[in-house]
C-alpha cells in the first residue's frame, strides 16, 4: 500500500512541489490527492481540511493494519526522503 501525499491543488508552489515529487518517485511509492477535493478528504477523515491547505500532509499506511499515521511538513519530507532514492541525500 502506498503513502498518500495531500496538497493544495490551487497553490502553485504546492502543485510544483508535487510535480517534482512525481518525477522523483520512480518506483511509484506515493499516491497524490488534492486536499480541495471533497472525495479525497472523505477518504482521509483523520486529516484536518484547513491544515491540509496550509502544509503538505502525508498519510502513511500502518504495516499491521492499524490506523494510518499522518505526517506533515518536515516529518512528511523526511519520511519520503527515506523512501525515494533521489532524495536520500536529504535523509
Backbone torsions as a table, in degrees:
resi	resn	phi	psi	omega
1	UNK	NA	136.8	-176.4
2	UNK	-90.0	153.5	171.4
3	UNK	-76.8	151.7	-178.0
4	UNK	-115.5	125.0	175.8
5	UNK	-89.4	123.6	176.2
6	UNK	-108.6	129.4	-174.6
7	UNK	-144.1	166.0	178.1
8	UNK	-84.4	108.9	-177.1
9	UNK	-71.7	-5.1	177.2
10	UNK	-106.4	1.6	179.0
11	UNK	-96.9	118.8	-177.6
12	UNK	-60.9	-40.4	179.8
13	UNK	-64.9	-42.0	179.6
14	UNK	-64.0	-46.2	179.9
15	UNK	-63.2	-40.6	177.3
16	UNK	-62.6	-41.1	178.8
17	UNK	-64.5	-42.4	179.3
18	UNK	-66.7	-38.2	177.1
19	UNK	-61.8	-39.3	176.7
20	UNK	-66.6	-41.7	177.5
21	UNK	-59.9	-42.0	-180.0
22	UNK	-59.5	-40.3	179.6
23	UNK	-68.8	-32.0	-178.7
24	UNK	-84.2	-14.6	-176.8
25	UNK	-89.8	67.8	-176.0
26	UNK	-60.0	-35.4	-174.2
27	UNK	-90.2	0.1	179.4
28	UNK	66.4	40.2	-177.7
29	UNK	-81.6	-12.6	-177.0
30	UNK	-119.2	146.7	168.8
31	UNK	-110.4	161.0	-174.7
32	UNK	-131.4	140.7	179.1
33	UNK	-143.8	135.0	177.7
34	UNK	-78.1	118.5	-177.5
35	UNK	-68.0	-8.4	175.5
36	UNK	-88.1	-7.6	179.3
37	UNK	-87.6	119.0	-177.9
38	UNK	-58.6	-36.5	179.7
39	UNK	-66.1	-37.5	178.6
40	UNK	-65.7	-46.1	179.9
41	UNK	-65.3	-35.9	178.0
42	UNK	-63.7	-32.2	179.0
43	UNK	-76.8	-12.9	-178.8
44	UNK	-131.2	66.4	-172.8
45	UNK	-65.2	-19.4	-179.4
46	UNK	-79.2	-5.2	179.6
47	UNK	-93.7	127.4	176.5
48	UNK	-72.4	118.4	-176.2
49	UNK	-56.3	-39.6	-179.3
50	UNK	-67.0	-42.4	179.0
51	UNK	-68.8	-31.5	-179.8
52	UNK	-65.1	-23.1	177.9
53	UNK	-87.0	-13.9	-179.0
54	UNK	-88.7	-32.2	-178.7
55	UNK	-155.3	156.5	179.9
56	UNK	-61.9	137.4	176.1
57	UNK	-120.8	151.4	179.5
58	UNK	-132.9	123.3	174.7
59	UNK	-96.3	117.0	-177.1
60	UNK	-105.4	117.6	-179.7
61	UNK	-67.0	142.3	177.3
62	UNK	-81.5	134.5	-177.1
63	UNK	-66.7	-22.7	-175.9
64	UNK	-100.5	13.2	176.0
65	UNK	87.1	-0.6	177.0
66	UNK	-71.6	-178.9	178.9
67	UNK	-62.2	141.0	179.5
68	UNK	-67.3	154.9	175.9
69	UNK	-88.6	148.7	175.0
70	UNK	-114.1	122.3	176.6
71	UNK	-115.1	151.8	175.6
72	UNK	-141.5	165.3	177.3
73	UNK	52.7	-129.5	-176.8
74	UNK	-57.3	-42.5	-177.0
75	UNK	-63.8	-36.9	176.8
76	UNK	-66.7	-44.8	179.3
77	UNK	-61.6	-42.3	-179.9
78	UNK	-63.0	-42.0	178.5
79	UNK	-61.7	-45.5	-179.8
80	UNK	-65.3	-39.6	-178.8
81	UNK	-61.4	-31.9	178.8
82	UNK	-75.3	-11.5	-176.0
83	UNK	-119.1	-12.8	178.0
84	UNK	-108.1	111.0	-175.3
85	UNK	-50.4	-35.9	-178.9
86	UNK	-66.8	-16.6	-179.3
87	UNK	-106.1	4.2	-175.9
88	UNK	-56.8	-29.7	-179.7
89	UNK	-63.8	-28.5	177.2
90	UNK	-76.9	-25.7	-175.3
91	UNK	-73.4	NA	NA
